Amino acid sequence: MTASVAAPHDLSGEWLDRLSRLRQRVDLLRRRLSRQVQLLPSGNDSWLETERELCAAESALNQLADDAI
């Protein structure tokens, strides 16, 4: 799932840079989590930290979208 984010009316380079970096981080975390879940033996919950960070990054991305409206 890819978040769709509308840019604010005053497109600042800083805002666009932050948005781009956050999208890249979300994509990286999704790929990492997928690999971790596939490769870890049953009962190993080390992937939970990646999942928590992914949720936080997705939340931040959604907040940026809300702020842009």
C-alpha positions in Angstrom: 0.0 0.0 0.0 1.4 3.4 -1.0 0.3 6.5 0.8 -0.9 9.3 -1.4 0.2 12.7 -0.1 -0.9 16.0 -1.5 1.6 18.7 -1.3 0.9 22.0 0.5 0.1 25.1 -1.6 3.5 26.6 -0.7 5.8 23.8 -1.9 8.9 24.3 0.1 12.0 22.3 -0.8 12.3 21.3 2.8 8.8 19.9 2.9 9.3 18.0 -0.3 12.7 16.6 0.9 11.2 15.5 4.2 8.3 13.8 2.3 10.7 12.0 -0.1 12.9 10.8 2.7 10.0 9.5 4.7 8.5 7.7 1.7 11.9 6.0 1.1 12.1 5.0 4.8 8.6 3.5 4.7 9.5 1.5 1.6 12.8 0.3 3.2 11.0 -0.7 6.4 8.3 -2.6 4.5 11.0 -4.6 2.6 13.0 -5.2 5.7 10.0 -6.4 7.6 9.0 -8.8 4.8 12.4 -10.3 4.8 12.6 -10.6 8.6 9.3 -12.3 8.9 10.2 -14.8 6.1 13.6 -15.6 7.4 13.2 -15.8 11.2 12.6 -19.0 12.9 9.2 -19.5 14.7 9.2 -17.8 18.1 11.7 -15.1 17.2 10.1 -11.7 17.6 13.0 -9.5 16.6 10.9 -8.2 13.7 8.6 -6.4 16.1 10.9 -3.4 16.4 10.9 -3.0 12.6 7.1 -3.2 12.6 6.9 -0.5 15.3 9.2 1.8 13.3 7.2 1.1 10.1 3.9 2.0 11.9 5.5 5.2 13.2 6.8 6.2 9.8 3.5 5.5 8.1 1.8 7.6 10.8 4.2 10.4 10.1 3.5 10.2 6.4 -0.2 10.3 7.0 0.3 13.3 9.3 2.2 15.1 6.5 -0.7 14.4 4.2 -3.2 15.8 6.7 -1.1 18.9 7.2 -0.9 19.5 3.5 -4.7 19.7 3.1 
